[in-house]
Amino acid sequence: MKPLEYKDIMPRVALENLKLIEVEDLIGLIGKDLESIRCVLAGSPYGEHISALSVDRMDSVSLEAALLQNYAETLKKLVRFSSGSIRKLLLAFLKRFEVSNVKTLLRAVKGKITVDEAMRHIVPVGFLDTNRCRAILAESKSIADVINSLADLEYGLIIKNVPNKHKKIEDLLQLETALDKAIYEEILESAERLKGVDKKIARDVLGIELDTLNVRIILKCKALGVSQELIKDYLMPTVLFNEKTLEETIKATTAKAAISCLLIVAETGNVVYKNIFTQLLRECDAPLSRLEAILDKAPLKMSLYMLKEYARYYNIGFVLAFLNLKWVEIKNLRCIIKGAERRSPPSQVRKLLTLPSEL
């Protein structure tokens, strides 16, 4: 018997899942020009947002924004059909789009980008809708102005409380890191409020997302020569990997040594952790972009694994698997769109895609 809290959301998830683009159709977009891609997407479940675009300003930025808007709207639909702890978790997910908008506002003001250009990167959602974001951009001349304009939202307080430990750094990385940490902590707290198998599934799916994100941060920072102390400041909340393991990874002098530290702990997790980090170790000499591609697949792999493990139950795994599948679909579409704009070889674009059928 299915739990009461799933009676409304599960049919909606099943319906949205049917709207996902078939792998063959997705691959068929590779090599087409932007206008051809736009025409195909206009007749897809993304049609409402694609059709609203101005044909005069058709480029990768506008197409990607339409895709992200579709994802946000889909997530909002699921929120409306959810209740209790599931609703709280989905609302926390939705805040990631608000955080993305805050980052866009900060970058636009710092980079002195015009209001119209900056708005092309905004995905209106929650308290940061089109009107408010446009007003903030029009009235802000500095980062401080943006922060003050967000005083009534939690994001303004988060940014104000960021200690300026590294005054030599002129970019916005400290502020953006603080925003990401706060939202991920809220998402994890929401997951902890779930009960029974839901709590385990959410913890595993969100855990591998955060753990692999931290590994990406470490590998990228080490490649850029960032100091060990600074790397620690940029890390997100962790689940399987404890602070000691991450410190050993940061101190490692090579990618192989760093991944070896992680594999020892990953082997104590489930089979998805073990497989991901075994593959990383096997390809540790590959370019960073290849290692990042392996890490990118981890949340989807964990979601699909959880679906197999708990297939006979109504649980949060179905919801998280759909959200990950939808997100990967959008990432693939963005990759294809960028490849079309840059006229990249189809074979190169194909290699960058994450296809569920090949996991």
Phi, psi and omega in degrees: 000128184283142178300150183301322184293350181257357187295330180264322186282327184297316176299324179293318178297317179299320180294314180295326180296326179292340182276351180298143183286136178296145182304318181298321180291324179295312180297329180295343179279342182295132179093348178280159176278171185301319182295321178295319178296318179300317181297318179294315182292333178295336179259013181252181175300346177272001189306317182302317183279326178292318182294338181280353182284151176281123181296332181292334182242043182280114176207182183297324182298312182293320179294317179296320179298322179294321179295316180294323177297320178298318180296315180299318180294322178296317179296321178296324176299316180296324177300316182297331182263009182249171179207167175059220184292332177294317179298318180298321179294316180293323177296323177295320176301318183297331181295341178297329177287325175296317178298319177301320178294320177299316178300318180298318179298315181296315181293321182296316181291318179296320182272003180054044178277145181295156182301313182298319180293316180297323182295339178292342181259003181269134173250096186301122181200146176059226182282347182252066179278182184302313183297316182291317180297319179296319179295318179299315180296321182291329186261350185261128177252349183212169176300320180300322179296319179297315181299316180295325180289344180256015186301331182274357179247158181299333184293324178297318179292320179302312182294319181298330183273003179285118178288132181275076184282338186232074188296342179288337182282120184265350182275186186259015188300320180299315181294316181294322178297317179298319179296314180298316180300314183299317182289319178296324177297320178294320178297316179295320178297321178295321178295324180292340179280347176291163183241158174055225183294330178302317181297317179295314181298311181298319181296320181290316182292312180288327180298314181290331176296315181288318181297317179288330175296318178296322178296319176301315181299314181297311182297319181292315180296319179295322179295329180270358179077025179288141182295155181300320180296319179293321180302317180302322181293334185270353184286147178271172174304144183244160183241291181280317182277122179275176185299321181297317179297317180294323178296318178296323179294318179296322182284341182302141185272344179227162177297321180298316180293321180295313182292327178298321177300318183287324183297325179302318179281321182302328180292343177273350177273199179278182187296332180293314176303311182301315182294317181299312185280337171293318178295320178300315181295322180295328183247025186300338180271359179287163177302155181304322181300325179290318178296322178295323179296322178295316180294325180299330184280347188301311181300319179293318178300318180294319179300313181293325176296317180294325177299319179290321182292322186237037186298332187273002181245150168279117183207175184294343180300323179296319181292312181294324178296316178298314181299322177290320177296318179296318181294318179296321177301316180292320176299319178296316179297319178297321178297316179295318180296315179295321178297322179293317181294323182271355182057043179289150177300135180308321181297325179290317179296317181302321181294336184273353183279149173252108183251120181307327182291345183254000181283000000 
